[in-house]
Amino acid sequence: AEGEIVGFISYALDRAREFSTVHFNAVHADYQGHGVGTAQVGKVLQIFRDEGIKYATVGTGLNEGHAPARRVYEKAGFEPVIEYRMYAQKL
């Protein structure tokens, strides 16, 4: 926005398997709710299509902090298929 980076998205694709994954997608808090995340995901999905990819996946946390991301992904056409839990411990 006006020459400043306000978000980012990363992804991987496997042309041989026609499979792709959106890894990280974030938008600066000041720009959330203005379509930046939707545009980022839309651009990546178009890249996947242009590359002949047939399947796109994305994972996200189930906590409230990931709710905006889940809304963007569902708006883009992703459907939830599994829920998961990640475990961690302080070392």
PDB file of N, CA, C and O in Angstrom:
ATOM      1  N   ALA A   1       0.867  -1.174   0.000  1.00  0.00           N
ATOM      2  CA  ALA A   1       0.000   0.000   0.000  1.00  0.00           C
ATOM      3  C   ALA A   1       0.904   1.224   0.000  1.00  0.00           C
ATOM      4  O   ALA A   1       1.719   1.397   0.906  1.00  0.00           O
ATOM      5  N   GLU A   2       0.766   2.047  -0.981  1.00  0.00           N
ATOM      6  CA  GLU A   2       1.580   3.262  -1.103  1.00  0.00           C
ATOM      7  C   GLU A   2       3.070   2.963  -0.975  1.00  0.00           C
ATOM      8  O   GLU A   2       3.806   3.716  -0.338  1.00  0.00           O
ATOM      9  N   GLY A   3       3.513   1.864  -1.580  1.00  0.00           N
ATOM     10  CA  GLY A   3       4.922   1.496  -1.598  1.00  0.00           C
ATOM     11  C   GLY A   3       5.409   0.760  -0.370  1.00  0.00           C
ATOM     12  O   GLY A   3       6.590   0.420  -0.291  1.00  0.00           O
ATOM     13  N   GLU A   4       4.537   0.504   0.592  1.00  0.00           N
ATOM     14  CA  GLU A   4       4.912  -0.205   1.811  1.00  0.00           C
ATOM     15  C   GLU A   4       4.391  -1.637   1.771  1.00  0.00           C
ATOM     16  O   GLU A   4       3.316  -1.901   1.231  1.00  0.00           O
ATOM     17  N   ILE A   5       5.154  -2.553   2.341  1.00  0.00           N
ATOM     18  CA  ILE A   5       4.713  -3.942   2.456  1.00  0.00           C
ATOM     19  C   ILE A   5       3.723  -4.022   3.610  1.00  0.00           C
ATOM     20  O   ILE A   5       4.035  -3.631   4.735  1.00  0.00           O
ATOM     21  N   VAL A   6       2.533  -4.530   3.327  1.00  0.00           N
ATOM     22  CA  VAL A   6       1.506  -4.645   4.361  1.00  0.00           C
ATOM     23  C   VAL A   6       1.086  -6.092   4.596  1.00  0.00           C
ATOM     24  O   VAL A   6       0.249  -6.364   5.458  1.00  0.00           O
ATOM     25  N   GLY A   7       1.660  -7.016   3.838  1.00  0.00           N
ATOM     26  CA  GLY A   7       1.329  -8.420   4.014  1.00  0.00           C
ATOM     27  C   GLY A   7       2.290  -9.293   3.246  1.00  0.00           C
ATOM     28  O   GLY A   7       3.087  -8.816   2.439  1.00  0.00           O
ATOM     29  N   PHE A   8       2.200 -10.589   3.515  1.00  0.00           N
ATOM     30  CA  PHE A   8       3.010 -11.543   2.764  1.00  0.00           C
ATOM     31  C   PHE A   8       2.286 -12.875   2.706  1.00  0.00           C
ATOM     32  O   PHE A   8       1.391 -13.152   3.504  1.00  0.00           O
ATOM     33  N   ILE A   9       2.688 -13.687   1.753  1.00  0.00           N
ATOM     34  CA  ILE A   9       2.145 -15.039   1.616  1.00  0.00           C
ATOM     35  C   ILE A   9       3.250 -15.924   1.051  1.00  0.00           C
ATOM     36  O   ILE A   9       4.027 -15.497   0.198  1.00  0.00           O
ATOM     37  N   SER A  10       3.309 -17.152   1.533  1.00  0.00           N
ATOM     38  CA  SER A  10       4.276 -18.109   0.992  1.00  0.00           C
ATOM     39  C   SER A  10       3.535 -19.388   0.644  1.00  0.00           C
ATOM     40  O   SER A  10       2.470 -19.681   1.189  1.00  0.00           O
ATOM     41  N   TYR A  11       4.125 -20.145  -0.278  1.00  0.00           N
ATOM     42  CA  TYR A  11       3.458 -21.349  -0.753  1.00  0.00           C
ATOM     43  C   TYR A  11       4.475 -22.304  -1.354  1.00  0.00           C
ATOM     44  O   TYR A  11       5.630 -21.951  -1.593  1.00  0.00           O
ATOM     45  N   ALA A  12       4.013 -23.516  -1.590  1.00  0.00           N
ATOM     46  CA  ALA A  12       4.818 -24.520  -2.300  1.00  0.00           C
ATOM     47  C   ALA A  12       3.894 -25.243  -3.267  1.00  0.00           C
ATOM     48  O   ALA A  12       2.703 -25.410  -3.006  1.00  0.00           O
ATOM     49  N   LEU A  13       4.464 -25.666  -4.382  1.00  0.00           N
ATOM     50  CA  LEU A  13       3.668 -26.467  -5.304  1.00  0.00           C
ATOM     51  C   LEU A  13       4.493 -27.615  -5.845  1.00  0.00           C
ATOM     52  O   LEU A  13       5.711 -27.520  -5.995  1.00  0.00           O
ATOM     53  N   ASP A  14       3.806 -28.690  -6.131  1.00  0.00           N
ATOM     54  CA  ASP A  14       4.422 -29.900  -6.661  1.00  0.00           C
ATOM     55  C   ASP A  14       3.746 -30.183  -7.995  1.00  0.00           C
ATOM     56  O   ASP A  14       2.656 -30.754  -8.040  1.00  0.00           O
ATOM     57  N   ARG A  15       4.397 -29.781  -9.076  1.00  0.00           N
ATOM     58  CA  ARG A  15       3.797 -29.944 -10.402  1.00  0.00           C
ATOM     59  C   ARG A  15       3.550 -31.400 -10.749  1.00  0.00           C
ATOM     60  O   ARG A  15       2.541 -31.721 -11.377  1.00  0.00           O
ATOM     61  N   ALA A  16       4.452 -32.284 -10.354  1.00  0.00           N
ATOM     62  CA  ALA A  16       4.310 -33.705 -10.679  1.00  0.00           C
ATOM     63  C   ALA A  16       3.056 -34.299 -10.036  1.00  0.00           C
ATOM     64  O   ALA A  16       2.360 -35.111 -10.646  1.00  0.00           O
ATOM     65  N   ARG A  17       2.781 -33.889  -8.815  1.00  0.00           N
ATOM     66  CA  ARG A  17       1.602 -34.414  -8.108  1.00  0.00           C
ATOM     67  C   ARG A  17       0.377 -33.526  -8.277  1.00  0.00           C
ATOM     68  O   ARG A  17      -0.709 -33.864  -7.807  1.00  0.00           O
ATOM     69  N   GLU A  18       0.554 -32.370  -8.959  1.00  0.00           N
ATOM     70  CA  GLU A  18      -0.527 -31.401  -9.157  1.00  0.00           C
ATOM     71  C   GLU A  18      -1.126 -30.962  -7.821  1.00  0.00           C
ATOM     72  O   GLU A  18      -2.344 -30.870  -7.672  1.00  0.00           O
ATOM     73  N   PHE A  19      -0.240 -30.692  -6.846  1.00  0.00           N
ATOM     74  CA  PHE A  19      -0.636 -30.425  -5.469  1.00  0.00           C
ATOM     75  C   PHE A  19       0.090 -29.182  -4.967  1.00  0.00           C
ATOM     76  O   PHE A  19       1.258 -28.968  -5.292  1.00  0.00           O
ATOM     77  N   SER A  20      -0.597 -28.364  -4.176  1.00  0.00           N
ATOM     78  CA  SER A  20       0.023 -27.150  -3.654  1.00  0.00           C
ATOM     79  C   SER A  20      -0.424 -26.887  -2.219  1.00  0.00           C
ATOM     80  O   SER A  20      -1.442 -27.405  -1.759  1.00  0.00           O
ATOM     81  N   THR A  21       0.361 -26.073  -1.531  1.00  0.00           N
ATOM     82  CA  THR A  21       0.039 -25.706  -0.156  1.00  0.00           C
ATOM     83  C   THR A  21       0.347 -24.236   0.073  1.00  0.00           C
ATOM     84  O   THR A  21       1.425 -23.752  -0.273  1.00  0.00           O
ATOM     85  N   VAL A  22      -0.606 -23.536   0.658  1.00  0.00           N
ATOM     86  CA  VAL A  22      -0.356 -22.188   1.148  1.00  0.00           C
ATOM     87  C   VAL A  22       0.263 -22.367   2.527  1.00  0.00           C
ATOM     88  O   VAL A  22      -0.316 -23.039   3.380  1.00  0.00           O
ATOM     89  N   HIS A  23       1.429 -21.777   2.759  1.00  0.00           N
ATOM     90  CA  HIS A  23       2.111 -21.947   4.037  1.00  0.00           C
ATOM     91  C   HIS A  23       1.785 -20.825   5.012  1.00  0.00           C
ATOM     92  O   HIS A  23       1.092 -21.048   6.005  1.00  0.00           O
ATOM     93  N   PHE A  24       2.263 -19.652   4.744  1.00  0.00           N
ATOM     94  CA  PHE A  24       2.074 -18.536   5.664  1.00  0.00           C
ATOM     95  C   PHE A  24       1.407 -17.386   4.924  1.00  0.00           C
ATOM     96  O   PHE A  24       1.740 -17.087   3.777  1.00  0.00           O
ATOM     97  N   ASN A  25       0.476 -16.759   5.591  1.00  0.00           N
ATOM     98  CA  ASN A  25      -0.258 -15.641   5.019  1.00  0.00           C
ATOM     99  C   ASN A  25      -0.529 -14.678   6.166  1.00  0.00           C
ATOM    100  O   ASN A  25      -1.160 -15.057   7.152  1.00  0.00           O
ATOM    101  N   ALA A  26      -0.069 -13.456   6.054  1.00  0.00           N
ATOM    102  CA  ALA A  26      -0.288 -12.486   7.117  1.00  0.00           C
ATOM    103  C   ALA A  26      -0.483 -11.098   6.532  1.00  0.00           C
ATOM    104  O   ALA A  26       0.051 -10.765   5.474  1.00  0.00           O
ATOM    105  N   VAL A  27      -1.261 -10.301   7.246  1.00  0.00           N
ATOM    106  CA  VAL A  27      -1.517  -8.923   6.862  1.00  0.00           C
ATOM    107  C   VAL A  27      -1.310  -8.059   8.108  1.00  0.00           C
ATOM    108  O   VAL A  27      -1.780  -8.398   9.194  1.00  0.00           O
ATOM    109  N   HIS A  28      -0.611  -6.957   7.939  1.00  0.00           N
ATOM    110  CA  HIS A  28      -0.383  -6.016   9.044  1.00  0.00           C
ATOM    111  C   HIS A  28      -1.739  -5.631   9.650  1.00  0.00           C
ATOM    112  O   HIS A  28      -2.712  -5.433   8.923  1.00  0.00           O
ATOM    113  N   ALA A  29      -1.798  -5.526  10.955  1.00  0.00           N
ATOM    114  CA  ALA A  29      -3.050  -5.243  11.668  1.00  0.00           C
ATOM    115  C   ALA A  29      -3.758  -3.995  11.139  1.00  0.00           C
ATOM    116  O   ALA A  29      -4.987  -3.961  11.091  1.00  0.00           O
ATOM    117  N   ASP A  30      -3.013  -2.992  10.748  1.00  0.00           N
ATOM    118  CA  ASP A  30      -3.618  -1.751  10.258  1.00  0.00           C
ATOM    119  C   ASP A  30      -4.340  -1.935   8.917  1.00  0.00           C
ATOM    120  O   ASP A  30      -5.150  -1.095   8.526  1.00  0.00           O
ATOM    121  N   TYR A  31      -4.045  -3.032   8.218  1.00  0.00           N
ATOM    122  CA  TYR A  31      -4.618  -3.249   6.887  1.00  0.00           C
ATOM    123  C   TYR A  31      -5.563  -4.441   6.838  1.00  0.00           C
ATOM    124  O   TYR A  31      -6.099  -4.761   5.777  1.00  0.00           O
ATOM    125  N   GLN A  32      -5.772  -5.096   7.963  1.00  0.00           N
ATOM    126  CA  GLN A  32      -6.705  -6.218   7.991  1.00  0.00           C
ATOM    127  C   GLN A  32      -8.121  -5.717   7.744  1.00  0.00           C
ATOM    128  O   GLN A  32      -8.494  -4.626   8.176  1.00  0.00           O
ATOM    129  N   GLY A  33      -8.900  -6.530   7.045  1.00  0.00           N
ATOM    130  CA  GLY A  33     -10.273  -6.156   6.752  1.00  0.00           C
ATOM    131  C   GLY A  33     -10.433  -5.268   5.534  1.00  0.00           C
ATOM    132  O   GLY A  33     -11.525  -4.766   5.268  1.00  0.00           O
ATOM    133  N   HIS A  34      -9.342  -5.069   4.783  1.00  0.00           N
ATOM    134  CA  HIS A  34      -9.390  -4.216   3.597  1.00  0.00           C
ATOM    135  C   HIS A  34      -9.162  -5.003   2.303  1.00  0.00           C
ATOM    136  O   HIS A  34      -8.933  -4.407   1.251  1.00  0.00           O
ATOM    137  N   GLY A  35      -9.223  -6.337   2.373  1.00  0.00           N
ATOM    138  CA  GLY A  35      -9.099  -7.154   1.173  1.00  0.00           C
ATOM    139  C   GLY A  35      -7.691  -7.579   0.811  1.00  0.00           C
ATOM    140  O   GLY A  35      -7.492  -8.233  -0.213  1.00  0.00           O
ATOM    141  N   VAL A  36      -6.705  -7.223   1.628  1.00  0.00           N
ATOM    142  CA  VAL A  36      -5.319  -7.571   1.308  1.00  0.00           C
ATOM    143  C   VAL A  36      -5.133  -9.089   1.341  1.00  0.00           C
ATOM    144  O   VAL A  36      -4.594  -9.665   0.396  1.00  0.00           O
ATOM    145  N   GLY A  37      -5.573  -9.735   2.411  1.00  0.00           N
ATOM    146  CA  GLY A  37      -5.440 -11.193   2.518  1.00  0.00           C
ATOM    147  C   GLY A  37      -6.193 -11.901   1.411  1.00  0.00           C
ATOM    148  O   GLY A  37      -5.693 -12.868   0.836  1.00  0.00           O
ATOM    149  N   THR A  38      -7.386 -11.429   1.110  1.00  0.00           N
ATOM    150  CA  THR A  38      -8.181 -12.019   0.028  1.00  0.00           C
ATOM    151  C   THR A  38      -7.440 -11.903  -1.305  1.00  0.00           C
ATOM    152  O   THR A  38      -7.425 -12.845  -2.097  1.00  0.00           O
ATOM    153  N   ALA A  39      -6.830 -10.747  -1.545  1.00  0.00           N
ATOM    154  CA  ALA A  39      -6.072 -10.548  -2.787  1.00  0.00           C
ATOM    155  C   ALA A  39      -4.852 -11.463  -2.831  1.00  0.00           C
ATOM    156  O   ALA A  39      -4.546 -12.041  -3.874  1.00  0.00           O
ATOM    157  N   GLN A  40      -4.159 -11.596  -1.708  1.00  0.00           N
ATOM    158  CA  GLN A  40      -2.981 -12.464  -1.658  1.00  0.00           C
ATOM    159  C   GLN A  40      -3.354 -13.904  -1.983  1.00  0.00           C
ATOM    160  O   GLN A  40      -2.706 -14.547  -2.809  1.00  0.00           O
ATOM    161  N   VAL A  41      -4.386 -14.402  -1.341  1.00  0.00           N
ATOM    162  CA  VAL A  41      -4.812 -15.791  -1.572  1.00  0.00           C
ATOM    163  C   VAL A  41      -5.294 -15.948  -3.007  1.00  0.00           C
ATOM    164  O   VAL A  41      -4.981 -16.946  -3.656  1.00  0.00           O
ATOM    165  N   GLY A  42      -6.047 -14.987  -3.507  1.00  0.00           N
ATOM    166  CA  GLY A  42      -6.515 -15.048  -4.894  1.00  0.00           C
ATOM    167  C   GLY A  42      -5.370 -15.111  -5.882  1.00  0.00           C
ATOM    168  O   GLY A  42      -5.429 -15.870  -6.849  1.00  0.00           O
ATOM    169  N   LYS A  43      -4.329 -14.326  -5.654  1.00  0.00           N
ATOM    170  CA  LYS A  43      -3.152 -14.326  -6.533  1.00  0.00           C
ATOM    171  C   LYS A  43      -2.456 -15.674  -6.524  1.00  0.00           C
ATOM    172  O   LYS A  43      -2.084 -16.194  -7.576  1.00  0.00           O
ATOM    173  N   VAL A  44      -2.278 -16.244  -5.327  1.00  0.00           N
ATOM    174  CA  VAL A  44      -1.607 -17.544  -5.227  1.00  0.00           C
ATOM    175  C   VAL A  44      -2.450 -18.638  -5.884  1.00  0.00           C
ATOM    176  O   VAL A  44      -1.904 -19.506  -6.565  1.00  0.00           O
ATOM    177  N   LEU A  45      -3.756 -18.609  -5.691  1.00  0.00           N
ATOM    178  CA  LEU A  45      -4.605 -19.607  -6.345  1.00  0.00           C
ATOM    179  C   LEU A  45      -4.511 -19.491  -7.868  1.00  0.00           C
ATOM    180  O   LEU A  45      -4.545 -20.503  -8.569  1.00  0.00           O
ATOM    181  N   GLN A  46      -4.394 -18.273  -8.379  1.00  0.00           N
ATOM    182  CA  GLN A  46      -4.232 -18.099  -9.822  1.00  0.00           C
ATOM    183  C   GLN A  46      -2.890 -18.655 -10.289  1.00  0.00           C
ATOM    184  O   GLN A  46      -2.811 -19.269 -11.353  1.00  0.00           O
ATOM    185  N   ILE A  47      -1.845 -18.448  -9.511  1.00  0.00           N
ATOM    186  CA  ILE A  47      -0.539 -19.041  -9.835  1.00  0.00           C
ATOM    187  C   ILE A  47      -0.672 -20.558  -9.899  1.00  0.00           C
ATOM    188  O   ILE A  47      -0.176 -21.184 -10.836  1.00  0.00           O
ATOM    189  N   PHE A  48      -1.334 -21.152  -8.920  1.00  0.00           N
ATOM    190  CA  PHE A  48      -1.532 -22.606  -8.911  1.00  0.00           C
ATOM    191  C   PHE A  48      -2.249 -23.052 -10.179  1.00  0.00           C
ATOM    192  O   PHE A  48      -1.825 -24.002 -10.837  1.00  0.00           O
ATOM    193  N   ARG A  49      -3.330 -22.369 -10.516  1.00  0.00           N
ATOM    194  CA  ARG A  49      -4.093 -22.739 -11.726  1.00  0.00           C
ATOM    195  C   ARG A  49      -3.216 -22.611 -12.978  1.00  0.00           C
ATOM    196  O   ARG A  49      -3.220 -23.495 -13.835  1.00  0.00           O
ATOM    197  N   ASP A  50      -2.474 -21.519 -13.079  1.00  0.00           N
ATOM    198  CA  ASP A  50      -1.613 -21.296 -14.241  1.00  0.00           C
ATOM    199  C   ASP A  50      -0.540 -22.370 -14.369  1.00  0.00           C
ATOM    200  O   ASP A  50      -0.085 -22.668 -15.473  1.00  0.00           O
ATOM    201  N   GLU A  51      -0.137 -22.949 -13.244  1.00  0.00           N
ATOM    202  CA  GLU A  51       0.877 -24.006 -13.222  1.00  0.00           C
ATOM    203  C   GLU A  51       0.267 -25.398 -13.426  1.00  0.00           C
ATOM    204  O   GLU A  51       0.993 -26.393 -13.417  1.00  0.00           O
ATOM    205  N   GLY A  52      -1.039 -25.479 -13.608  1.00  0.00           N
ATOM    206  CA  GLY A  52      -1.685 -26.770 -13.834  1.00  0.00           C
ATOM    207  C   GLY A  52      -1.955 -27.556 -12.556  1.00  0.00           C
ATOM    208  O   GLY A  52      -2.218 -28.758 -12.609  1.00  0.00           O
ATOM    209  N   ILE A  53      -1.892 -26.894 -11.424  1.00  0.00           N
ATOM    210  CA  ILE A  53      -2.126 -27.553 -10.140  1.00  0.00           C
ATOM    211  C   ILE A  53      -3.620 -27.850 -10.001  1.00  0.00           C
ATOM    212  O   ILE A  53      -4.463 -27.016 -10.328  1.00  0.00           O
ATOM    213  N   LYS A  54      -3.929 -29.042  -9.513  1.00  0.00           N
ATOM    214  CA  LYS A  54      -5.324 -29.463  -9.367  1.00  0.00           C
ATOM    215  C   LYS A  54      -5.840 -29.349  -7.936  1.00  0.00           C
ATOM    216  O   LYS A  54      -7.046 -29.222  -7.726  1.00  0.00           O
ATOM    217  N   TYR A  55      -4.941 -29.394  -6.947  1.00  0.00           N
ATOM    218  CA  TYR A  55      -5.358 -29.397  -5.547  1.00  0.00           C
ATOM    219  C   TYR A  55      -4.573 -28.366  -4.754  1.00  0.00           C
ATOM    220  O   TYR A  55      -3.350 -28.280  -4.868  1.00  0.00           O
ATOM    221  N   ALA A  56      -5.283 -27.585  -3.953  1.00  0.00           N
ATOM    222  CA  ALA A  56      -4.646 -26.595  -3.082  1.00  0.00           C
ATOM    223  C   ALA A  56      -5.077 -26.876  -1.644  1.00  0.00           C
ATOM    224  O   ALA A  56      -6.245 -27.160  -1.378  1.00  0.00           O
ATOM    225  N   THR A  57      -4.120 -26.793  -0.725  1.00  0.00           N
ATOM    226  CA  THR A  57      -4.418 -27.006   0.683  1.00  0.00           C
ATOM    227  C   THR A  57      -3.872 -25.836   1.497  1.00  0.00           C
ATOM    228  O   THR A  57      -2.986 -25.104   1.055  1.00  0.00           O
ATOM    229  N   VAL A  58      -4.419 -25.685   2.681  1.00  0.00           N
ATOM    230  CA  VAL A  58      -3.932 -24.700   3.639  1.00  0.00           C
ATOM    231  C   VAL A  58      -4.353 -25.174   5.021  1.00  0.00           C
ATOM    232  O   VAL A  58      -5.445 -25.714   5.197  1.00  0.00           O
ATOM    233  N   GLY A  59      -3.485 -24.971   5.989  1.00  0.00           N
ATOM    234  CA  GLY A  59      -3.817 -25.318   7.369  1.00  0.00           C
ATOM    235  C   GLY A  59      -3.783 -24.071   8.221  1.00  0.00           C
ATOM    236  O   GLY A  59      -3.055 -23.126   7.917  1.00  0.00           O
ATOM    237  N   THR A  60      -4.555 -24.062   9.272  1.00  0.00           N
ATOM    238  CA  THR A  60      -4.569 -22.916  10.174  1.00  0.00           C
ATOM    239  C   THR A  60      -4.933 -23.363  11.576  1.00  0.00           C
ATOM    240  O   THR A  60      -5.560 -24.406  11.765  1.00  0.00           O
ATOM    241  N   GLY A  61      -4.544 -22.580  12.541  1.00  0.00           N
ATOM    242  CA  GLY A  61      -4.894 -22.871  13.916  1.00  0.00           C
ATOM    243  C   GLY A  61      -6.384 -22.704  14.163  1.00  0.00           C
ATOM    244  O   GLY A  61      -7.087 -22.049  13.394  1.00  0.00           O
ATOM    245  N   LEU A  62      -6.847 -23.296  15.230  1.00  0.00           N
ATOM    246  CA  LEU A  62      -8.262 -23.238  15.571  1.00  0.00           C
ATOM    247  C   LEU A  62      -8.565 -22.137  16.578  1.00  0.00           C
ATOM    248  O   LEU A  62      -9.721 -21.944  16.954  1.00  0.00           O
ATOM    249  N   ASN A  63      -7.545 -21.418  17.017  1.00  0.00           N
ATOM    250  CA  ASN A  63      -7.754 -20.375  18.017  1.00  0.00           C
ATOM    251  C   ASN A  63      -8.341 -19.116  17.388  1.00  0.00           C
ATOM    252  O   ASN A  63      -8.381 -18.976  16.165  1.00  0.00           O
ATOM    253  N   GLU A  64      -8.791 -18.209  18.239  1.00  0.00           N
ATOM    254  CA  GLU A  64      -9.425 -16.980  17.769  1.00  0.00           C
ATOM    255  C   GLU A  64      -8.475 -16.120  16.939  1.00  0.00           C
ATOM    256  O   GLU A  64      -8.920 -15.400  16.044  1.00  0.00           O
ATOM    257  N   GLY A  65      -7.181 -16.184  17.219  1.00  0.00           N
ATOM    258  CA  GLY A  65      -6.215 -15.407  16.457  1.00  0.00           C
ATOM    259  C   GLY A  65      -6.149 -15.781  14.984  1.00  0.00           C
ATOM    260  O   GLY A  65      -5.740 -14.970  14.153  1.00  0.00           O
ATOM    261  N   HIS A  66      -6.548 -17.003  14.659  1.00  0.00           N
ATOM    262  CA  HIS A  66      -6.540 -17.452  13.269  1.00  0.00           C
ATOM    263  C   HIS A  66      -7.906 -17.305  12.590  1.00  0.00           C
ATOM    264  O   HIS A  66      -8.055 -17.661  11.421  1.00  0.00           O
ATOM    265  N   ALA A  67      -8.889 -16.790  13.305  1.00  0.00           N
ATOM    266  CA  ALA A  67     -10.233 -16.646  12.727  1.00  0.00           C
ATOM    267  C   ALA A  67     -10.245 -15.805  11.448  1.00  0.00           C
ATOM    268  O   ALA A  67     -10.922 -16.188  10.494  1.00  0.00           O
ATOM    269  N   PRO A  68      -9.526 -14.674  11.382  1.00  0.00           N
ATOM    270  CA  PRO A  68      -9.529 -13.913  10.131  1.00  0.00           C
ATOM    271  C   PRO A  68      -8.978 -14.721   8.960  1.00  0.00           C
ATOM    272  O   PRO A  68      -9.503 -14.640   7.850  1.00  0.00           O
ATOM    273  N   ALA A  69      -7.927 -15.497   9.199  1.00  0.00           N
ATOM    274  CA  ALA A  69      -7.359 -16.323   8.124  1.00  0.00           C
ATOM    275  C   ALA A  69      -8.364 -17.370   7.670  1.00  0.00           C
ATOM    276  O   ALA A  69      -8.528 -17.602   6.472  1.00  0.00           O
ATOM    277  N   ARG A  70      -9.036 -18.000   8.625  1.00  0.00           N
ATOM    278  CA  ARG A  70     -10.038 -19.016   8.249  1.00  0.00           C
ATOM    279  C   ARG A  70     -11.129 -18.390   7.387  1.00  0.00           C
ATOM    280  O   ARG A  70     -11.580 -19.002   6.418  1.00  0.00           O
ATOM    281  N   ARG A  71     -11.553 -17.183   7.728  1.00  0.00           N
ATOM    282  CA  ARG A  71     -12.586 -16.513   6.920  1.00  0.00           C
ATOM    283  C   ARG A  71     -12.092 -16.258   5.499  1.00  0.00           C
ATOM    284  O   ARG A  71     -12.835 -16.463   4.539  1.00  0.00           O
ATOM    285  N   VAL A  72     -10.842 -15.813   5.358  1.00  0.00           N
ATOM    286  CA  VAL A  72     -10.279 -15.561   4.025  1.00  0.00           C
ATOM    287  C   VAL A  72     -10.237 -16.858   3.221  1.00  0.00           C
ATOM    288  O   VAL A  72     -10.637 -16.879   2.057  1.00  0.00           O
ATOM    289  N   TYR A  73      -9.758 -17.932   3.828  1.00  0.00           N
ATOM    290  CA  TYR A  73      -9.640 -19.201   3.112  1.00  0.00           C
ATOM    291  C   TYR A  73     -11.004 -19.741   2.709  1.00  0.00           C
ATOM    292  O   TYR A  73     -11.174 -20.222   1.588  1.00  0.00           O
ATOM    293  N   GLU A  74     -11.972 -19.667   3.607  1.00  0.00           N
ATOM    294  CA  GLU A  74     -13.314 -20.157   3.277  1.00  0.00           C
ATOM    295  C   GLU A  74     -13.946 -19.290   2.193  1.00  0.00           C
ATOM    296  O   GLU A  74     -14.623 -19.805   1.303  1.00  0.00           O
ATOM    297  N   LYS A  75     -13.729 -17.985   2.262  1.00  0.00           N
ATOM    298  CA  LYS A  75     -14.229 -17.072   1.230  1.00  0.00           C
ATOM    299  C   LYS A  75     -13.634 -17.414  -0.138  1.00  0.00           C
ATOM    300  O   LYS A  75     -14.292 -17.262  -1.168  1.00  0.00           O
ATOM    301  N   ALA A  76     -12.384 -17.878  -0.135  1.00  0.00           N
ATOM    302  CA  ALA A  76     -11.694 -18.234  -1.383  1.00  0.00           C
ATOM    303  C   ALA A  76     -12.108 -19.609  -1.907  1.00  0.00           C
ATOM    304  O   ALA A  76     -11.702 -19.999  -3.002  1.00  0.00           O
ATOM    305  N   GLY A  77     -12.916 -20.350  -1.134  1.00  0.00           N
ATOM    306  CA  GLY A  77     -13.402 -21.641  -1.610  1.00  0.00           C
ATOM    307  C   GLY A  77     -12.800 -22.854  -0.926  1.00  0.00           C
ATOM    308  O   GLY A  77     -13.174 -23.982  -1.245  1.00  0.00           O
ATOM    309  N   PHE A  78     -11.881 -22.655   0.005  1.00  0.00           N
ATOM    310  CA  PHE A  78     -11.334 -23.791   0.748  1.00  0.00           C
ATOM    311  C   PHE A  78     -12.422 -24.330   1.679  1.00  0.00           C
ATOM    312  O   PHE A  78     -13.230 -23.572   2.216  1.00  0.00           O
ATOM    313  N   GLU A  79     -12.427 -25.637   1.855  1.00  0.00           N
ATOM    314  CA  GLU A  79     -13.374 -26.280   2.753  1.00  0.00           C
ATOM    315  C   GLU A  79     -12.611 -27.036   3.825  1.00  0.00           C
ATOM    316  O   GLU A  79     -11.624 -27.706   3.521  1.00  0.00           O
ATOM    317  N   PRO A  80     -13.053 -26.941   5.088  1.00  0.00           N
ATOM    318  CA  PRO A  80     -12.362 -27.688   6.139  1.00  0.00           C
ATOM    319  C   PRO A  80     -12.537 -29.195   5.944  1.00  0.00           C
ATOM    320  O   PRO A  80     -13.636 -29.671   5.659  1.00  0.00           O
ATOM    321  N   VAL A  81     -11.441 -29.935   6.100  1.00  0.00           N
ATOM    322  CA  VAL A  81     -11.521 -31.393   5.952  1.00  0.00           C
ATOM    323  C   VAL A  81     -11.120 -32.129   7.223  1.00  0.00           C
ATOM    324  O   VAL A  81     -11.610 -33.228   7.482  1.00  0.00           O
ATOM    325  N   ILE A  82     -10.227 -31.529   8.026  1.00  0.00           N
ATOM    326  CA  ILE A  82      -9.860 -32.131   9.309  1.00  0.00           C
ATOM    327  C   ILE A  82      -9.570 -31.009  10.304  1.00  0.00           C
ATOM    328  O   ILE A  82      -9.233 -29.890   9.917  1.00  0.00           O
ATOM    329  N   GLU A  83      -9.704 -31.321  11.572  1.00  0.00           N
ATOM    330  CA  GLU A  83      -9.256 -30.425  12.623  1.00  0.00           C
ATOM    331  C   GLU A  83      -8.095 -31.108  13.298  1.00  0.00           C
ATOM    332  O   GLU A  83      -8.061 -32.334  13.396  1.00  0.00           O
ATOM    333  N   TYR A  84      -7.143 -30.324  13.764  1.00  0.00           N
ATOM    334  CA  TYR A  84      -5.975 -30.937  14.385  1.00  0.00           C
ATOM    335  C   TYR A  84      -5.550 -30.108  15.590  1.00  0.00           C
ATOM    336  O   TYR A  84      -5.980 -28.970  15.778  1.00  0.00           O
ATOM    337  N   ARG A  85      -4.718 -30.700  16.371  1.00  0.00           N
ATOM    338  CA  ARG A  85      -4.179 -30.038  17.547  1.00  0.00           C
ATOM    339  C   ARG A  85      -2.666 -30.192  17.506  1.00  0.00           C
ATOM    340  O   ARG A  85      -2.154 -31.280  17.242  1.00  0.00           O
ATOM    341  N   MET A  86      -1.955 -29.107  17.766  1.00  0.00           N
ATOM    342  CA  MET A  86      -0.515 -29.132  17.821  1.00  0.00           C
ATOM    343  C   MET A  86      -0.101 -29.052  19.287  1.00  0.00           C
ATOM    344  O   MET A  86      -0.652 -28.259  20.051  1.00  0.00           O
ATOM    345  N   TYR A  87       0.852 -29.859  19.667  1.00  0.00           N
ATOM    346  CA  TYR A  87       1.344 -29.865  21.039  1.00  0.00           C
ATOM    347  C   TYR A  87       2.737 -29.246  21.082  1.00  0.00           C
ATOM    348  O   TYR A  87       3.493 -29.322  20.114  1.00  0.00           O
ATOM    349  N   ALA A  88       3.066 -28.629  22.223  1.00  0.00           N
ATOM    350  CA  ALA A  88       4.393 -28.041  22.409  1.00  0.00           C
ATOM    351  C   ALA A  88       4.755 -28.123  23.874  1.00  0.00           C
ATOM    352  O   ALA A  88       3.901 -28.312  24.740  1.00  0.00           O
ATOM    353  N   GLN A  89       6.036 -27.976  24.130  1.00  0.00           N
ATOM    354  CA  GLN A  89       6.501 -27.886  25.506  1.00  0.00           C
ATOM    355  C   GLN A  89       7.677 -26.940  25.574  1.00  0.00           C
ATOM    356  O   GLN A  89       8.480 -26.855  24.645  1.00  0.00           O
ATOM    357  N   LYS A  90       7.771 -26.235  26.671  1.00  0.00           N
ATOM    358  CA  LYS A  90       8.906 -25.357  26.892  1.00  0.00           C
ATOM    359  C   LYS A  90      10.083 -26.219  27.330  1.00  0.00           C
ATOM    360  O   LYS A  90       9.939 -27.062  28.215  1.00  0.00           O
ATOM    361  N   LEU A  91      11.226 -26.019  26.727  1.00  0.00           N
ATOM    362  CA  LEU A  91      12.422 -26.801  27.059  1.00  0.00           C
ATOM    363  C   LEU A  91      13.381 -25.995  27.903  1.00  0.00           C
ATOM    364  O   LEU A  91      14.443 -26.494  28.276  1.00  0.00           O
TER     365      LEU A  91
END
